Amino acid sequence: MTMGASVIQFFYEAMKSQDPAALAATLADDVVITEPSALPYGGTTTSRDEFFQKVPGWLDQFSTWQFVEGEIFGDGDRLAGLWSAVFTARASGETFRYQQFERYEVRGRTISKVDVYQSDMQGLIDFFKKNGPVW
């Protein structure tokens, strides 16, 4: 496994263990993460701190989240990954399983760029609208 793939594998393990410090360690200080703009936390964040405030901060208001599995594609410092996770709404207990495709750029031992693509964007939006805070 190359260094880049090892970084992404550690990123997946940090998500699975839900360890914020380990997750933060995988992201460069100036990481650029682009989420689909249709999502309530969508758009581009340009730092690790901004990402943690915007994405996990919004999601933690109404749901729990569990990484299920992931696969890494590629080699070197540009890779891709396909992973799945399950959201569980705190109030209703409703669950939503989804897949997400991501393109990564790795710099040294951290991720410097992530482009996110949802496999079921409308399903995710519907779940958020039904179970989440107003957006």
N, CA, C and O atoms as a GROMACS GRO file, in nm:
protein
  540
    1MET      N    1   0.085  -0.117   0.000
    1MET     CA    2   0.000   0.000   0.000
    1MET      C    3   0.090   0.124   0.000
    1MET      O    4   0.186   0.133   0.077
    2THR      N    5   0.059   0.219  -0.086
    2THR     CA    6   0.137   0.342  -0.094
    2THR      C    7   0.105   0.435   0.023
    2THR      O    8   0.009   0.412   0.096
    3MET      N    9   0.186   0.539   0.040
    3MET     CA   10   0.162   0.637   0.148
    3MET      C   11   0.024   0.700   0.132
    3MET      O   12  -0.050   0.713   0.229
    4GLY      N   13  -0.011   0.740   0.009
    4GLY     CA   14  -0.142   0.802  -0.013
    4GLY      C   15  -0.256   0.710   0.027
    4GLY      O   16  -0.349   0.753   0.096
    5ALA      N   17  -0.249   0.585  -0.014
    5ALA     CA   18  -0.354   0.489   0.022
    5ALA      C   19  -0.357   0.466   0.173
    5ALA      O   20  -0.464   0.447   0.231
    6SER      N   21  -0.241   0.466   0.237
    6SER     CA   22  -0.236   0.450   0.383
    6SER      C   23  -0.304   0.566   0.454
    6SER      O   24  -0.372   0.547   0.554
    7VAL      N   25  -0.285   0.687   0.401
    7VAL     CA   26  -0.350   0.805   0.460
    7VAL      C   27  -0.502   0.791   0.450
    7VAL      O   28  -0.573   0.818   0.546
    8ILE      N   29  -0.551   0.750   0.333
    8ILE     CA   30  -0.696   0.734   0.315
    8ILE      C   31  -0.748   0.620   0.403
    8ILE      O   32  -0.857   0.632   0.459
    9GLN      N   33  -0.673   0.512   0.415
    9GLN     CA   34  -0.714   0.402   0.503
    9GLN      C   35  -0.725   0.449   0.648
    9GLN      O   36  -0.820   0.413   0.718
   10PHE      N   37  -0.630   0.529   0.693
   10PHE     CA   38  -0.635   0.584   0.828
   10PHE      C   39  -0.756   0.677   0.844
   10PHE      O   40  -0.820   0.679   0.949
   11PHE      N   41  -0.787   0.755   0.740
   11PHE     CA   42  -0.905   0.842   0.737
   11PHE      C   43  -1.032   0.758   0.757
   11PHE      O   44  -1.119   0.794   0.836
   12TYR      N   45  -1.043   0.647   0.684
   12TYR     CA   46  -1.159   0.558   0.698
   12TYR      C   47  -1.166   0.499   0.839
   12TYR      O   48  -1.274   0.491   0.898
   13GLU      N   49  -1.053   0.457   0.892
   13GLU     CA   50  -1.051   0.401   1.027
   13GLU      C   51  -1.091   0.506   1.131
   13GLU      O   52  -1.159   0.474   1.229
   14ALA      N   53  -1.049   0.630   1.110
   14ALA     CA   54  -1.088   0.739   1.202
   14ALA      C   55  -1.238   0.763   1.196
   14ALA      O   56  -1.301   0.787   1.298
   15MET      N   57  -1.296   0.757   1.075
   15MET     CA   58  -1.441   0.773   1.064
   15MET      C   59  -1.513   0.658   1.132
   15MET      O   60  -1.612   0.679   1.202
   16LYS      N   61  -1.464   0.538   1.111
   16LYS     CA   62  -1.529   0.421   1.170
   16LYS      C   63  -1.525   0.426   1.322
   16LYS      O   64  -1.623   0.391   1.387
   17SER      N   65  -1.414   0.469   1.378
   17SER     CA   66  -1.401   0.476   1.524
   17SER      C   67  -1.464   0.602   1.583
   17SER      O   68  -1.478   0.616   1.704
   18GLN      N   69  -1.503   0.694   1.495
   18GLN     CA   70  -1.561   0.822   1.536
   18GLN      C   71  -1.469   0.897   1.633
   18GLN      O   72  -1.513   0.951   1.734
   19ASP      N   73  -1.343   0.898   1.599
   19ASP     CA   74  -1.241   0.965   1.679
   19ASP      C   75  -1.208   1.099   1.613
   19ASP      O   76  -1.134   1.102   1.515
   20PRO      N   77  -1.262   1.211   1.665
   20PRO     CA   78  -1.239   1.341   1.602
   20PRO      C   79  -1.092   1.380   1.592
   20PRO      O   80  -1.051   1.441   1.493
   21ALA      N   81  -1.011   1.346   1.692
   21ALA     CA   82  -0.869   1.380   1.688
   21ALA      C   83  -0.797   1.304   1.577
   21ALA      O   84  -0.715   1.360   1.505
   22ALA      N   85  -0.829   1.176   1.563
   22ALA     CA   86  -0.768   1.096   1.456
   22ALA      C   87  -0.815   1.146   1.320
   22ALA      O   88  -0.735   1.154   1.226
   23LEU      N   89  -0.942   1.179   1.308
   23LEU     CA   90  -0.995   1.232   1.182
   23LEU      C   91  -0.925   1.364   1.147
   23LEU      O   92  -0.884   1.384   1.033
   24ALA      N   93  -0.912   1.452   1.244
   24ALA     CA   94  -0.845   1.580   1.222
   24ALA      C   95  -0.701   1.560   1.178
   24ALA      O   96  -0.650   1.635   1.095
   25ALA      N   97  -0.635   1.459   1.232
   25ALA     CA   98  -0.495   1.432   1.199
   25ALA      C   99  -0.477   1.390   1.054
   25ALA      O  100  -0.368   1.402   0.999
   26THR      N  101  -0.584   1.341   0.991
   26THR     CA  102  -0.573   1.298   0.851
   26THR      C  103  -0.590   1.414   0.754
   26THR      O  104  -0.557   1.401   0.636
   27LEU      N  105  -0.640   1.528   0.801
   27LEU     CA  106  -0.669   1.642   0.714
   27LEU      C  107  -0.564   1.751   0.731
   27LEU      O  108  -0.528   1.786   0.843
   28ALA      N  109  -0.515   1.805   0.620
   28ALA     CA  110  -0.422   1.918   0.624
   28ALA      C  111  -0.493   2.039   0.685
   28ALA      O  112  -0.615   2.051   0.673
   29ASP      N  113  -0.419   2.128   0.748
   29ASP     CA  114  -0.478   2.250   0.805
   29ASP      C  115  -0.557   2.326   0.699
   29ASP      O  116  -0.663   2.382   0.728
   30ASP      N  117  -0.505   2.330   0.576
   30ASP     CA  118  -0.567   2.406   0.468
   30ASP      C  119  -0.642   2.315   0.369
   30ASP      O  120  -0.651   2.347   0.251
   31VAL      N  121  -0.695   2.204   0.417
   31VAL     CA  122  -0.768   2.111   0.330
   31VAL      C  123  -0.886   2.182   0.263
   31VAL      O  124  -0.955   2.263   0.326
   32VAL      N  125  -0.908   2.152   0.137
   32VAL     CA  126  -1.021   2.205   0.061
   32VAL      C  127  -1.117   2.089   0.040
   32VAL      O  128  -1.083   1.990  -0.024
   33ILE      N  129  -1.239   2.102   0.094
   33ILE     CA  130  -1.339   1.997   0.081
   33ILE      C  131  -1.462   2.057   0.014
   33ILE      O  132  -1.518   2.157   0.060
   34THR      N  133  -1.502   1.995  -0.098
   34THR     CA  134  -1.618   2.042  -0.172
   34THR      C  135  -1.729   1.939  -0.162
   34THR      O  136  -1.718   1.828  -0.212
   35GLU      N  137  -1.837   1.980  -0.094
   35GLU     CA  138  -1.957   1.897  -0.079
   35GLU      C  139  -2.062   1.947  -0.178
   35GLU      O  140  -2.058   2.064  -0.216
   36PRO      N  141  -2.155   1.862  -0.222
   36PRO     CA  142  -2.259   1.908  -0.314
   36PRO      C  143  -2.335   2.029  -0.256
   36PRO      O  144  -2.375   2.028  -0.139
   37SER      N  145  -2.355   2.130  -0.337
   37SER     CA  146  -2.415   2.255  -0.289
   37SER      C  147  -2.561   2.239  -0.249
   37SER      O  148  -2.613   2.324  -0.175
   38ALA      N  149  -2.629   2.135  -0.293
   38ALA     CA  150  -2.769   2.114  -0.257
   38ALA      C  151  -2.786   2.072  -0.111
   38ALA      O  152  -2.896   2.080  -0.057
   39LEU      N  153  -2.678   2.026  -0.047
   39LEU     CA  154  -2.687   1.984   0.093
   39LEU      C  155  -2.682   2.105   0.185
   39LEU      O  156  -2.623   2.207   0.149
   40PRO      N  157  -2.742   2.096   0.302
   40PRO     CA  158  -2.744   2.211   0.394
   40PRO      C  159  -2.605   2.253   0.441
   40PRO      O  160  -2.585   2.369   0.478
   41TYR      N  161  -2.511   2.163   0.439
   41TYR     CA  162  -2.372   2.194   0.475
   41TYR      C  163  -2.284   2.196   0.350
   41TYR      O  164  -2.161   2.193   0.360
   42GLY      N  165  -2.348   2.202   0.233
   42GLY     CA  166  -2.277   2.194   0.107
   42GLY      C  167  -2.194   2.318   0.076
   42GLY      O  168  -2.205   2.420   0.142
   43GLY      N  169  -2.114   2.304  -0.027
   43GLY     CA  170  -2.024   2.410  -0.068
   43GLY      C  171  -1.881   2.370  -0.040
   43GLY      O  172  -1.851   2.253  -0.019
   44THR      N  173  -1.794   2.469  -0.040
   44THR     CA  174  -1.651   2.443  -0.023
   44THR      C  175  -1.602   2.499   0.109
   44THR      O  176  -1.626   2.615   0.142
   45THR      N  177  -1.532   2.416   0.184
   45THR     CA  178  -1.462   2.462   0.304
   45THR      C  179  -1.313   2.463   0.270
   45THR      O  180  -1.265   2.380   0.192
   46THR      N  181  -1.241   2.557   0.329
   46THR     CA  182  -1.100   2.574   0.292
   46THR      C  183  -1.004   2.557   0.410
   46THR      O  184  -0.890   2.602   0.405
   47SER      N  185  -1.052   2.493   0.515
   47SER     CA  186  -0.964   2.460   0.627
   47SER      C  187  -1.024   2.345   0.707
   47SER      O  188  -1.145   2.320   0.700
   48ARG      N  189  -0.940   2.277   0.780
   48ARG     CA  190  -0.986   2.168   0.866
   48ARG      C  191  -1.086   2.221   0.970
   48ARG      O  192  -1.189   2.158   0.994
   49ASP      N  193  -1.055   2.335   1.031
   49ASP     CA  194  -1.144   2.391   1.134
   49ASP      C  195  -1.281   2.427   1.075
   49ASP      O  196  -1.384   2.400   1.137
   50GLU      N  197  -1.281   2.488   0.958
   50GLU     CA  198  -1.409   2.524   0.895
   50GLU      C  199  -1.491   2.399   0.864
   50GLU      O  200  -1.613   2.398   0.884
   51PHE      N  201  -1.426   2.294   0.815
   51PHE     CA  202  -1.496   2.169   0.787
   51PHE      C  203  -1.562   2.115   0.914
   51PHE      O  204  -1.680   2.079   0.911
   52PHE      N  205  -1.487   2.108   1.025
   52PHE     CA  206  -1.543   2.052   1.148
   52PHE      C  207  -1.658   2.137   1.202
   52PHE      O  208  -1.751   2.083   1.261
   53GLN      N  209  -1.653   2.267   1.185
   53GLN     CA  210  -1.763   2.352   1.230
   53GLN      C  211  -1.886   2.333   1.142
   53GLN      O  212  -1.998   2.330   1.192
   54LYS      N  213  -1.864   2.322   1.012
   54LYS     CA  214  -1.975   2.320   0.918
   54LYS      C  215  -2.043   2.184   0.904
   54LYS      O  216  -2.165   2.175   0.918
   55VAL      N  217  -1.966   2.079   0.878
   55VAL     CA  218  -2.028   1.951   0.845
   55VAL      C  219  -2.063   1.870   0.969
   55VAL      O  220  -2.182   1.850   0.995
   56PRO      N  221  -1.966   1.821   1.047
   56PRO     CA  222  -2.006   1.744   1.165
   56PRO      C  223  -2.091   1.827   1.262
   56PRO      O  224  -2.182   1.773   1.326
   57GLY      N  225  -2.063   1.955   1.272
   57GLY     CA  226  -2.142   2.041   1.360
   57GLY      C  227  -2.289   2.043   1.324
   57GLY      O  228  -2.375   2.039   1.412
   58TRP      N  229  -2.319   2.050   1.196
   58TRP     CA  230  -2.458   2.052   1.151
   58TRP      C  231  -2.521   1.914   1.171
   58TRP      O  232  -2.632   1.905   1.224
   59LEU      N  233  -2.452   1.808   1.131
   59LEU     CA  234  -2.507   1.673   1.139
   59LEU      C  235  -2.532   1.629   1.283
   59LEU      O  236  -2.631   1.562   1.310
   60ASP      N  237  -2.444   1.665   1.375
   60ASP     CA  238  -2.456   1.622   1.514
   60ASP      C  239  -2.579   1.679   1.583
   60ASP      O  240  -2.618   1.630   1.689
   61GLN      N  241  -2.641   1.781   1.526
   61GLN     CA  242  -2.759   1.841   1.587
   61GLN      C  243  -2.877   1.744   1.593
   61GLN      O  244  -2.959   1.752   1.684
   62PHE      N  245  -2.886   1.653   1.497
   62PHE     CA  246  -3.007   1.572   1.489
   62PHE      C  247  -2.985   1.424   1.462
   62PHE      O  248  -3.082   1.347   1.465
   63SER      N  249  -2.864   1.381   1.437
   63SER     CA  250  -2.846   1.240   1.401
   63SER      C  251  -2.714   1.185   1.452
   63SER      O  252  -2.620   1.259   1.485
   64THR      N  253  -2.710   1.054   1.458
   64THR     CA  254  -2.583   0.985   1.477
   64THR      C  255  -2.542   0.933   1.339
   64THR      O  256  -2.622   0.928   1.246
   65TRP      N  257  -2.418   0.895   1.329
   65TRP     CA  258  -2.362   0.856   1.200
   65TRP      C  259  -2.266   0.743   1.222
   65TRP      O  260  -2.184   0.748   1.315
   66GLN      N  261  -2.273   0.639   1.139
   66GLN     CA  262  -2.182   0.525   1.154
   66GLN      C  263  -2.126   0.484   1.019
   66GLN      O  264  -2.200   0.448   0.928
   67PHE      N  265  -1.994   0.491   1.007
   67PHE     CA  266  -1.923   0.443   0.887
   67PHE      C  267  -1.942   0.293   0.879
   67PHE      O  268  -1.927   0.223   0.980
   68VAL      N  269  -1.975   0.240   0.761
   68VAL     CA  270  -1.998   0.097   0.745
   68VAL      C  271  -1.879   0.030   0.677
   68VAL      O  272  -1.821  -0.063   0.732
   69GLU      N  273  -1.843   0.077   0.558
   69GLU     CA  274  -1.733   0.015   0.485
   69GLU      C  275  -1.681   0.111   0.379
   69GLU      O  276  -1.751   0.204   0.338
   70GLY      N  277  -1.559   0.088   0.335
   70GLY     CA  278  -1.501   0.172   0.232
   70GLY      C  279  -1.399   0.098   0.149
   70GLY      O  280  -1.338   0.001   0.194
   71GLU      N  281  -1.381   0.146   0.027
   71GLU     CA  282  -1.284   0.088  -0.064
   71GLU      C  283  -1.204   0.201  -0.127
   71GLU      O  284  -1.260   0.305  -0.162
   72ILE      N  285  -1.074   0.181  -0.141
   72ILE     CA  286  -0.984   0.283  -0.196
   72ILE      C  287  -0.940   0.239  -0.335
   72ILE      O  288  -0.910   0.122  -0.358
   73PHE      N  289  -0.938   0.336  -0.428
   73PHE     CA  290  -0.896   0.311  -0.565
   73PHE      C  291  -0.781   0.404  -0.601
   73PHE      O  292  -0.783   0.522  -0.566
   74GLY      N  293  -0.682   0.352  -0.669
   74GLY     CA  294  -0.573   0.434  -0.717
   74GLY      C  295  -0.446   0.416  -0.637
   74GLY      O  296  -0.436   0.330  -0.549
   75ASP      N  297  -0.350   0.501  -0.672
   75ASP     CA  298  -0.217   0.490  -0.616
   75ASP      C  299  -0.155   0.630  -0.617
   75ASP      O  300  -0.204   0.718  -0.687
   76GLY      N  301  -0.051   0.650  -0.542
   76GLY     CA  302   0.015   0.780  -0.544
   76GLY      C  303  -0.056   0.883  -0.459
   76GLY      O  304  -0.110   0.850  -0.353
   77ASP      N  305  -0.056   1.008  -0.505
   77ASP     CA  306  -0.115   1.116  -0.425
   77ASP      C  307  -0.254   1.159  -0.472
   77ASP      O  308  -0.310   1.254  -0.417
   78ARG      N  309  -0.308   1.093  -0.574
   78ARG     CA  310  -0.445   1.118  -0.620
   78ARG      C  311  -0.519   0.985  -0.620
   78ARG      O  312  -0.484   0.892  -0.693
   79LEU      N  313  -0.620   0.978  -0.534
   79LEU     CA  314  -0.691   0.853  -0.517
   79LEU      C  315  -0.842   0.879  -0.516
   79LEU      O  316  -0.887   0.994  -0.518
   80ALA      N  317  -0.917   0.772  -0.512
   80ALA     CA  318  -1.063   0.781  -0.501
   80ALA      C  319  -1.108   0.678  -0.399
   80ALA      O  320  -1.037   0.582  -0.370
   81GLY      N  321  -1.224   0.701  -0.345
   81GLY     CA  322  -1.280   0.607  -0.250
   81GLY      C  323  -1.431   0.601  -0.262
   81GLY      O  324  -1.496   0.700  -0.296
   82LEU      N  325  -1.486   0.486  -0.234
   82LEU     CA  326  -1.630   0.466  -0.229
   82LEU      C  327  -1.659   0.406  -0.093
   82LEU      O  328  -1.606   0.301  -0.057
   83TRP      N  329  -1.744   0.474  -0.017
   83TRP     CA  330  -1.775   0.424   0.116
   83TRP      C  331  -1.923   0.441   0.147
   83TRP      O  332  -1.992   0.520   0.083
   84SER      N  333  -1.969   0.366   0.246
   84SER     CA  334  -2.109   0.375   0.288
   84SER      C  335  -2.116   0.400   0.438
   84SER      O  336  -2.026   0.365   0.514
   85ALA      N  337  -2.226   0.463   0.476
   85ALA     CA  338  -2.249   0.495   0.617
   85ALA      C  339  -2.400   0.496   0.641
   85ALA      O  340  -2.480   0.494   0.547
   86VAL      N  341  -2.436   0.499   0.769
   86VAL     CA  342  -2.578   0.503   0.807
   86VAL      C  343  -2.600   0.621   0.902
   86VAL      O  344  -2.531   0.634   1.003
   87PHE      N  345  -2.697   0.705   0.867
   87PHE     CA  346  -2.744   0.809   0.957
   87PHE      C  347  -2.861   0.752   1.036
   87PHE      O  348  -2.943   0.678   0.980
   88THR      N  349  -2.870   0.785   1.165
   88THR     CA  350  -2.987   0.751   1.246
   88THR      C  351  -3.038   0.880   1.310
   88THR      O  352  -2.965   0.945   1.385
   89ALA      N  353  -3.162   0.915   1.280
   89ALA     CA  354  -3.222   1.037   1.336
   89ALA      C  355  -3.244   1.018   1.485
   89ALA      O  356  -3.299   0.916   1.528
   90ARG      N  357  -3.201   1.114   1.564
   90ARG     CA  358  -3.216   1.104   1.710
   90ARG      C  359  -3.362   1.101   1.752
   90ARG      O  360  -3.399   1.021   1.838
   91ALA      N  361  -3.446   1.184   1.694
   91ALA     CA  362  -3.585   1.196   1.737
   91ALA      C  363  -3.671   1.077   1.694
   91ALA      O  364  -3.747   1.024   1.774
   92SER      N  365  -3.658   1.035   1.569
   92SER     CA  366  -3.748   0.932   1.516
   92SER      C  367  -3.687   0.792   1.514
   92SER      O  368  -3.760   0.693   1.508
   93GLY      N  369  -3.554   0.782   1.517
   93GLY     CA  370  -3.489   0.653   1.504
   93GLY      C  371  -3.479   0.605   1.360
   93GLY      O  372  -3.423   0.498   1.333
   94GLU      N  373  -3.533   0.683   1.266
   94GLU     CA  374  -3.527   0.647   1.125
   94GLU      C  375  -3.380   0.640   1.080
   94GLU      O  376  -3.297   0.719   1.124
   95THR      N  377  -3.351   0.543   0.993
   95THR     CA  378  -3.215   0.530   0.942
   95THR      C  379  -3.212   0.556   0.792
   95THR      O  380  -3.311   0.540   0.721
   96PHE      N  381  -3.096   0.597   0.747
   96PHE     CA  382  -3.072   0.617   0.604
   96PHE      C  383  -2.931   0.572   0.574
   96PHE      O  384  -2.834   0.627   0.626
   97ARG      N  385  -2.919   0.470   0.488
   97ARG     CA  386  -2.788   0.421   0.445
   97ARG      C  387  -2.757   0.482   0.309
   97ARG      O  388  -2.842   0.485   0.220
   98TYR      N  389  -2.636   0.531   0.295
   98TYR     CA  390  -2.598   0.593   0.169
   98TYR      C  391  -2.455   0.559   0.132
   98TYR      O  392  -2.376   0.515   0.216
   99GLN      N  393  -2.425   0.580   0.005
   99GLN     CA  394  -2.288   0.564  -0.045
   99GLN      C  395  -2.238   0.700  -0.090
   99GLN      O  396  -2.313   0.785  -0.138
  100GLN      N  397  -2.110   0.717  -0.074
  100GLN     CA  398  -2.046   0.842  -0.112
  100GLN      C  399  -1.917   0.810  -0.186
  100GLN      O  400  -1.838   0.727  -0.142
  101PHE      N  401  -1.897   0.876  -0.299
  101PHE     CA  402  -1.773   0.865  -0.375
  101PHE      C  403  -1.692   0.990  -0.348
  101PHE      O  404  -1.747   1.101  -0.349
  102GLU      N  405  -1.563   0.976  -0.324
  102GLU     CA  406  -1.478   1.092  -0.300
  102GLU      C  407  -1.349   1.080  -0.380
  102GLU      O  408  -1.292   0.972  -0.394
  103ARG      N  409  -1.304   1.194  -0.432
  103ARG     CA  410  -1.172   1.204  -0.495
  103ARG      C  411  -1.081   1.275  -0.395
  103ARG      O  412  -1.119   1.377  -0.337
  104TYR      N  413  -0.962   1.221  -0.376
  104TYR     CA  414  -0.868   1.273  -0.276
  104TYR      C  415  -0.737   1.317  -0.340
  104TYR      O  416  -0.692   1.260  -0.439
  105GLU      N  417  -0.679   1.420  -0.283
  105GLU     CA  418  -0.540   1.454  -0.309
  105GLU      C  419  -0.469   1.450  -0.174
  105GLU      O  420  -0.516   1.506  -0.075
  106VAL      N  421  -0.356   1.381  -0.173
  106VAL     CA  422  -0.279   1.362  -0.050
  106VAL      C  423  -0.148   1.438  -0.063
  106VAL      O  424  -0.080   1.429  -0.165
  107ARG      N  425  -0.113   1.511   0.042
  107ARG     CA  426   0.014   1.584   0.047
  107ARG      C  427   0.087   1.537   0.173
  107ARG      O  428   0.045   1.564   0.285
  108GLY      N  429   0.196   1.466   0.152
  108GLY     CA  430   0.269   1.412   0.266
  108GLY      C  431   0.185   1.306   0.336
  108GLY      O  432   0.149   1.204   0.278
  109ARG      N  433   0.155   1.332   0.463
  109ARG     CA  434   0.076   1.236   0.543
  109ARG      C  435  -0.066   1.285   0.572
  109ARG      O  436  -0.131   1.235   0.663
  110THR      N  437  -0.113   1.384   0.494
  110THR     CA  438  -0.248   1.436   0.516
  110THR      C  439  -0.323   1.453   0.384
  110THR      O  440  -0.263   1.460   0.277
  111ILE      N  441  -0.453   1.460   0.395
  111ILE     CA  442  -0.540   1.484   0.280
  111ILE      C  443  -0.548   1.635   0.259
  111ILE      O  444  -0.581   1.709   0.351
  112SER      N  445  -0.518   1.679   0.137
  112SER     CA  446  -0.521   1.823   0.108
  112SER      C  447  -0.644   1.866   0.030
  112SER      O  448  -0.677   1.984   0.027
  113LYS      N  449  -0.712   1.770  -0.034
  113LYS     CA  450  -0.831   1.805  -0.112
  113LYS      C  451  -0.926   1.686  -0.118
  113LYS      O  452  -0.882   1.572  -0.133
  114VAL      N  453  -1.057   1.715  -0.106
  114VAL     CA  454  -1.159   1.612  -0.118
  114VAL      C  455  -1.274   1.669  -0.201
  114VAL      O  456  -1.325   1.777  -0.171
  115ASP      N  457  -1.313   1.596  -0.304
  115ASP     CA  458  -1.434   1.628  -0.381
  115ASP      C  459  -1.535   1.518  -0.352
  115ASP      O  460  -1.506   1.400  -0.371
  116VAL      N  461  -1.653   1.557  -0.304
  116VAL     CA  462  -1.754   1.462  -0.256
  116VAL      C  463  -1.868   1.451  -0.356
  116VAL      O  464  -1.917   1.551  -0.408
  117TYR      N  465  -1.912   1.327  -0.382
  117TYR     CA  466  -2.025   1.299  -0.471
  117TYR      C  467  -2.117   1.199  -0.401
  117TYR      O  468  -2.071   1.092  -0.360
  118GLN      N  469  -2.243   1.232  -0.388
  118GLN     CA  470  -2.342   1.144  -0.323
  118GLN      C  471  -2.406   1.052  -0.426
  118GLN      O  472  -2.432   1.094  -0.539
  119SER      N  473  -2.431   0.928  -0.389
  119SER     CA  474  -2.497   0.836  -0.481
  119SER      C  475  -2.649   0.855  -0.483
  119SER      O  476  -2.713   0.828  -0.584
  120ASP      N  477  -2.706   0.901  -0.373
  120ASP     CA  478  -2.852   0.924  -0.366
  120ASP      C  479  -2.876   1.060  -0.302
  120ASP      O  480  -2.923   1.069  -0.188
  121MET      N  481  -2.845   1.163  -0.376
  121MET     CA  482  -2.857   1.300  -0.325
  121MET      C  483  -3.000   1.330  -0.277
  121MET      O  484  -3.019   1.384  -0.168
  122GLN      N  485  -3.099   1.296  -0.358
  122GLN     CA  486  -3.236   1.330  -0.321
  122GLN      C  487  -3.280   1.254  -0.196
  122GLN      O  488  -3.349   1.311  -0.111
  123GLY      N  489  -3.240   1.128  -0.184
  123GLY     CA  490  -3.274   1.051  -0.064
  123GLY      C  491  -3.213   1.112   0.061
  123GLY      O  492  -3.277   1.118   0.166
  124LEU      N  493  -3.088   1.159   0.050
  124LEU     CA  494  -3.021   1.222   0.163
  124LEU      C  495  -3.089   1.354   0.200
  124LEU      O  496  -3.110   1.383   0.318
  125ILE      N  497  -3.124   1.433   0.100
  125ILE     CA  498  -3.194   1.560   0.125
  125ILE      C  499  -3.328   1.534   0.191
  125ILE      O  500  -3.364   1.603   0.287
  126ASP      N  501  -3.403   1.436   0.141
  126ASP     CA  502  -3.534   1.404   0.200
  126ASP      C  503  -3.519   1.360   0.346
  126ASP      O  504  -3.598   1.400   0.431
  127PHE      N  505  -3.417   1.279   0.375
  127PHE     CA  506  -3.392   1.236   0.513
  127PHE      C  507  -3.364   1.358   0.601
  127PHE      O  508  -3.420   1.369   0.710
  128PHE      N  509  -3.278   1.448   0.556
  128PHE     CA  510  -3.246   1.568   0.633
  128PHE      C  511  -3.370   1.654   0.655
  128PHE      O  512  -3.392   1.702   0.766
  129LYS      N  513  -3.449   1.674   0.552
  129LYS     CA  514  -3.569   1.760   0.564
  129LYS      C  515  -3.669   1.700   0.662
  129LYS      O  516  -3.735   1.773   0.736
  130LYS      N  517  -3.681   1.569   0.661
  130LYS     CA  518  -3.777   1.503   0.750
  130LYS      C  519  -3.729   1.499   0.894
  130LYS      O  520  -3.810   1.507   0.986
  131ASN      N  521  -3.598   1.487   0.914
  131ASN     CA  522  -3.545   1.460   1.047
  131ASN      C  523  -3.451   1.565   1.105
  131ASN      O  524  -3.415   1.557   1.222
  132GLY      N  525  -3.412   1.663   1.026
  132GLY     CA  526  -3.311   1.757   1.070
  132GLY      C  527  -3.365   1.892   1.109
  132GLY      O  528  -3.485   1.917   1.102
  133PRO      N  529  -3.274   1.979   1.149
  133PRO     CA  530  -3.313   2.117   1.180
  133PRO      C  531  -3.351   2.191   1.052
  133PRO      O  532  -3.316   2.148   0.942
  134VAL      N  533  -3.420   2.300   1.066
  134VAL     CA  534  -3.460   2.381   0.952
  134VAL      C  535  -3.336   2.429   0.879
  134VAL      O  536  -3.238   2.470   0.942
  135TRP      N  537  -3.338   2.425   0.747
  135TRP     CA  538  -3.228   2.475   0.666
  135TRP      C  539  -3.276   2.537   0.540
  135TRP      O  540  -3.196   2.584   0.460
   0.00000   0.00000   0.00000
